C-alpha cells in the first residue's frame, strides 16, 4: 500500500513509536472531510492514547459546565491477536514502525512489525481515509502478514460508543509532568452519549447513540470484508459497543487483507429517512462498488481541491511541506455543504477549547477560503447567519440592543465560554469582555463580498448581520460628555494578558470601522437594491435616522493615540504600565516569560500575549500611514511574547509591509511549524487552526505581497534569499489568478472566459491582465 502514496514532498512521516509524542502524532495525523475528523490514533490503540472522532455540529452539554463538541463513537477500532497474544505497542517488541500522512490524497498509511514474547513476527499495514466524495463514508484497509510463523490469527473489528470528553483537571502545584500513560486519567470526564441500538447481522454491524442533552442521533454501520474466508466469524455485543471477531489460520508469509467500510450519519443531516436506513444505504452503495472505487473517488475530490489551493516554495522543500500541511488541515476542518457549522479553534482534530468557534474563523481562516474556495467561505459565513438568533439573545441577556456574537460559539450562537480554567484556579473573563468578535464577523462578511461580488449573500444574510451587530455597538458604546466621545469600558482586546481595560484600540477602532461600513452598505443598497433593502429594514424595524446615528457615533469613538510618537496606545493607561524587558528566548527564537511572570499576572506590565495594535494595522491596511505602521510595529514587537499561536504570522506579514523583513522568515516558520514541531507545547489538544490560516496569509499576503486596497488586488512581494520563488492561486470575482513570484519578477496568468480582463496593481503600477495570457512584471 506504500506504493499508493504521493511523492515525499506531500508526506508527513513518523519513523518509530515515541510514547511521549504519541498524542501529538494523533493530532498531526488526523484525517477528515469537514463532516468529521478522526485523530491519528493507532488502530489497536495504546495506553495513554487520546483517540477521538468529532462530527461537525454535534454538541452536547450534559454533565459538563459548558457545551462540548462530542467525542463521538470510534469507528476505527481494529485489533489483531496471534494465538491469543495482542499486538500493540506496549505488549510486544516493535521491530519497525512507520506512518505517513499523504496530504495530497487525504490518506494515512501505517506499517508496523511486531515481535511477541515467543519471537513470532507479524507485520500490520493499514490505509485509512475519510471520503471527500461522500462525507458519510470512512474506509480502513488492513493487511496482516505473519512473517515467520503460522500461528492462528484473530482480528476484532469494532464500533465503540464508550466515549467521554475531558472535563476538569485538578489543580496541582507548579507545572507537573505526568506520565504519558496516565495523564488523561487525571481528568474528570463528561458523558454525552447513551446507546439507542446495536445490531449485528451477517457481516454488518450497526450502533446508534444519542447525545443526552441535545438529542442528536448518531448512527454507524460497518462492514468488514476479508480477502479470504475466516475459519470462524462471531459478533460480540456489549453495552455501547459491538464488534466482529474473525479467526484465520494462514501459513507463514501469506498476507490477509481486510477492508472496513463505515457509514456515519446523524439526525442533523437534512435526510428525513430513519437513521439506520440511511446508514445502511450509504454502506450498501459503497460495499457494492468496493474499497478501491471509494478510495479513487475521494482521491479525485482531493485533486480538485488542491488544484485550487496548492502553494509551493521553490528552493525550500520543508517550507512547501509545512504550508501544505496547514492547508490540508484547513481543508479537512471546513464543511462547505453545511451552513450551520463552522471551524472550531482546534478544528475536528482534538478536544481543545471544547470545539468552540472564535474570531479565529473570520480573521485567520476565512481569507484562505475566500480566495481559494469561496463556496466554502460562504457556508462558514452562513453559520453566523444561522446563529444570529443566538447573538441577539446574547445582546439581550447583557442588556443591549441588536446582536452580540459570542466569544466562544457552538451550535446555537449563545455564549459558551467557560467561567474558569479547567483546574478551577483562574477566572476566565473573555466571555464577558472580549467583545470585538462582533466586528470581526462583520469584517469577514465584507471581505467575502468584496472578493466575490456575491451581492446575493449580502442581501440574503450579510446586511442583516451588519445592521443587527451595528445596533449592538451603538448601544454598548457609552457617551463621555466631558470629552464629547464615545467609549468602551471594561473590555479585553486580542491581547488577553490585560483584562478589564477601557478603550482598547483594536476593539474601539474595529467598532468604528464596523459602524462606518454599515452606513456605507445601507447607502449602497438604498441606491442599487432599494426593494431588497426595504425587506431587510422591514424585518428589522430599521429606519434611516437610526443609520444616521451610527455615523455620528462612529465619528466620535475614542481611539487612544500619541500623536507626537505616532503610537496608538493599546488601551487607556497602557503607556503608564511597568516595563519588563525581554531577556530570554527559546529554541525557536521566541521570547520567554520573564522570571516570575505568566499569563495570569502580566496585566500590570507592558508585556503582550499578542499585539492588538499591530493586528489592527494589518486588518485595516488602508486606514494607517506607512509611518504609523512602522512606529507601532517597532514599539509593540519589542514587548510581545507571542504566547498566542495567532501572533507570529501577523508579525511576519507586517515585518515585510513596514520594510523590515529581518524576522519575517523566522515568524513564518514559527507559524508554519507550530504543530509539526509542537512549539506551543499543546498540539496534543488539536491543531492550531487559526495559525494554519495565518500561515497561508503569511505566504500569500506577506511574501506574495497580495492585499486588497481600495477594492483592488495589489501586490508588493518580497522573496527571501533562501527561496527561489513561490507559487499560489487566488479566486477573485469569479476568475482564477495564478501567481508566481521570483526575486526579479512576478508572473500572472488570468483564467476565465475569453475576453475577460482584470487590473492589478504591482508596486503602485496598474497592470491589465487578459484571460489566458501570461503577464510578467519586472521587480528589479
Beta strands, then each sheet from edge to edge (+ up, - down):
strand 1: 11-15
strand 2: 31-32
strand 3: 36-38
strand 4: 53-60
strand 5: 68-72
strand 6: 78-82
strand 7: 85-86
strand 8: 93-102
strand 9: 107-115
strand 10: 121-130
strand 11: 137-146
strand 12: 153-160
strand 13: 165-169
strand 14: 187-190
strand 15: 193-201
strand 16: 204-211
strand 17: 217-226
strand 18: 232-238
strand 19: 241-248
strand 20: 255-266
strand 21: 312-314
strand 22: 478-480
strand 23: 485-487
strand 24: 561-562
strand 25: 567-568
strand 26: 706-709
strand 27: 712-715
strand 28: 725-732
strand 29: 735-742
strand 30: 745-751
strand 31: 757-762
strand 32: 765-770
strand 33: 774-778
sheet 1: 1+ 8- 9+ 10- 11+ 20- 17+ 16- 15+
sheet 2: 2+ 3- 4+ 5-
sheet 3: 7+ 6- 12+ 19- 18+
sheet 4: 13+ 14-
sheet 5: 21+ 28- 29+ 30- 33+
sheet 6: 22+ 23-
sheet 7: 24+ 25-
sheet 8: 26+ 27- 31- 32+
end
